[in-house]
Amino acid sequence: MTNEKTTAVRRVISFIKIVWTVSIIVAATAIGALIGWENHGLVGAMALGFVGLVAGGFISSPTFLLQVLP
């Protein structure tokens, strides 16, 4: 019984981590694209959307960000 409970809890935690990561990356990409679109047009939207994608990747995993920083 404890094995099943642990597995269920781990699945829920894993699911929450996936949803968190995807939502942060999508939000950062959308914000970057919106700011780029308003200030620089299509090229700015693509460029700042990519910057938002990378920034969202770092923001969604703080431990990875701390490993990259010296």
C-alpha positions in Angstrom: 0.0 0.0 0.0 2.8 2.5 0.8 4.5 1.7 -2.5 1.3 2.6 -4.4 0.8 5.8 -2.4 4.4 6.9 -2.9 4.1 6.2 -6.6 0.8 8.2 -6.8 2.4 11.1 -4.9 5.4 11.1 -7.1 3.2 11.1 -10.2 1.3 14.1 -8.9 4.4 16.0 -8.1 5.9 15.2 -11.5 2.7 16.4 -13.2 2.8 19.7 -11.2 6.4 20.2 -12.2 5.6 19.7 -15.9 2.6 22.0 -15.8 4.7 24.7 -13.9 7.6 24.5 -16.4 5.3 24.6 -19.5 3.3 27.5 -18.1 6.3 29.6 -17.2 8.0 29.1 -20.5 4.8 29.8 -22.5 4.2 33.0 -20.4 7.7 34.3 -20.8 7.6 33.6 -24.6 4.3 35.3 -24.9 5.4 38.4 -23.0 8.6 38.6 -25.0 6.7 38.3 -28.3 4.2 40.9 -27.2 6.8 43.4 -26.2 8.7 42.7 -29.4 5.6 43.0 -31.6 4.6 46.4 -30.0 8.1 47.9 -30.2 9.8 46.4 -33.2 7.2 44.5 -35.4 7.5 41.0 -36.6 11.3 40.6 -36.3 11.2 42.0 -32.8 8.4 39.6 -31.8 10.4 36.6 -33.1 13.6 37.8 -31.4 12.2 38.7 -28.1 9.9 35.6 -28.2 13.1 33.5 -28.4 14.7 35.5 -25.6 11.5 34.9 -23.5 11.7 31.2 -24.3 15.3 31.0 -23.0 14.5 33.2 -20.0 11.5 31.1 -19.2 13.6 28.0 -19.3 15.9 29.5 -16.7 13.1 30.9 -14.6 11.2 27.6 -14.5 14.1 25.8 -12.9 15.8 27.9 -10.3 18.3 25.2 -9.4 19.5 25.1 -13.0 19.8 28.9 -12.9 21.9 28.7 -9.7 24.2 26.1 -11.3 24.9 28.4 -14.3 25.6 31.5 -12.2 29.2 31.5 -10.8 
